[in-house]
Amino acid sequence: MLQSIEAPGTRESVEAGRAAAEAIRAEALRLGFGTVGFTEALLPEAVRARLEDFLAAGMHGSMGWMADRAAQRAQPRGLWPEAVSVVTLGMNYGPAENPLAALARRDRGAISVYAQGRDYHDVVKSRLKQLGRWMVQRFKGSELKVFVDTAPVAEKPLAQRAGLGWQGKHTNLVSRSHGSWLFLGEVYTTLALPPDPPERDHCGGCHRCLDICPTAAFPAPYRLDARRCLSYLTIEHKGPIPEEFRVPMGNRIYGCDDCLAVCPWNKFAKAHSEPGFAPRAALRAPKLADLAALDDAGFRALFSGSPVKRIGRDRFVRNVMIAVGNSGDPSLRPVAQARAEDADPVVAEAARWAVGRLDEAGTIAPPPSHACGAGSATGRQPLPGVAGVRRTAPNGVEVPHHPRRLADEP
């Protein structure tokens, strides 16, 4: 059993570090993580610069916590000066079915894949704590801290430097083995562990994730304007949904998986085998009529143990009302009308919009048959401001990127 690692720089310390890394990797895989990598607790200056540019442009919207702890996010040792190495870990949550299929069921709500099972914070954090306890016991005198999306950690740049994947043009981490379906976690440690080779960008000329975005939230490849992202709007945004994004929302009531689901690297991904991530039947494609009737107690009961619970009943029912209005189903008009005088003014306004939208449903012309032409591999035309823009990847930066990250980005 390894008790400690020798003084840094010696041959013994290098060998001990390699042995420690392999032991940690084996234990992490045993605990259910799908991929493990190691990197120094140091990020390039480009990460800080791009984060500052992102914040200065206001692209973080109302997520003020990103700006409040930007310095700690940009550099691991800004959060914990004693950190020497970072163990980065990924846990597969790949869906068994195409998540975009739910978008065609207009009387149902589409909930992001990651939020259909148990809260990933609980599942991943529990495994990280188990790994952390094992490390402290195995490597006497070492210290560590574990993080899962709940502290200012630049998890995607760290994951790329540790070889887990690369930040794609949708700003999510992409893995050659797991596609876009990885939950990330980190262990900051005082152990000197040899770094793994960083992963290079494999996006090439593909831009499916950019083309499919229903709100043109990507001003350029590798850049996301969270203010236009449906994950931000349905999860983080507290006020009324801006008019220009209501129709593009469709029936997405919590998060959006579009840019994740169309990534070609998903063909190498496998469906997860983690029981905690199994979708609950009640959340796979819930009826909008049932969701619209939820009061606070009903909402809390339905979403107990789910990340959806954190946004609260009012914000959630606001989203449901937009989906009702987009359903084109006249039978849902009474559902919307019943919420037109809701105690929450944002819900009430969304309900009145839904009523008006449904009243117009019979006069709205269907899209022309050529609307889904050959503009992209997904059958959608490239969106304005996306096609033809520069496609050279800059160094990675941690910005909101994924349904769960927009909800819980550290």
WORA-V122173 format. One record per helix or strand. SS is the DSSP state (h for helix, s for strand). FROM is the first residue (numbers start at 1). LEN is the number of residues. If there is no record, write none. Layout:
ss:SS from:FROM len:LEN
ss:SS from:FROM len:LEN
This chain:
ss:h from:11 len:20
ss:s from:35 len:6
ss:h from:45 len:12
ss:h from:64 len:5
ss:h from:70 len:5
ss:h from:76 len:4
ss:s from:85 len:8
ss:h from:99 len:6
ss:s from:108 len:1
ss:s from:110 len:2
ss:h from:113 len:3
ss:h from:120 len:19
ss:s from:144 len:4
ss:h from:155 len:7
ss:s from:166 len:2
ss:s from:173 len:3
ss:s from:179 len:1
ss:s from:182 len:8
ss:h from:208 len:5
ss:s from:220 len:1
ss:s from:223 len:1
ss:h from:226 len:3
ss:h from:230 len:7
ss:h from:243 len:7
ss:s from:252 len:3
ss:h from:258 len:4
ss:h from:264 len:5
ss:h from:275 len:3
ss:h from:281 len:4
ss:s from:287 len:1
ss:h from:288 len:5
ss:h from:296 len:7
ss:h from:307 len:20
ss:h from:330 len:9
ss:h from:345 len:19
ss:h from:403 len:6
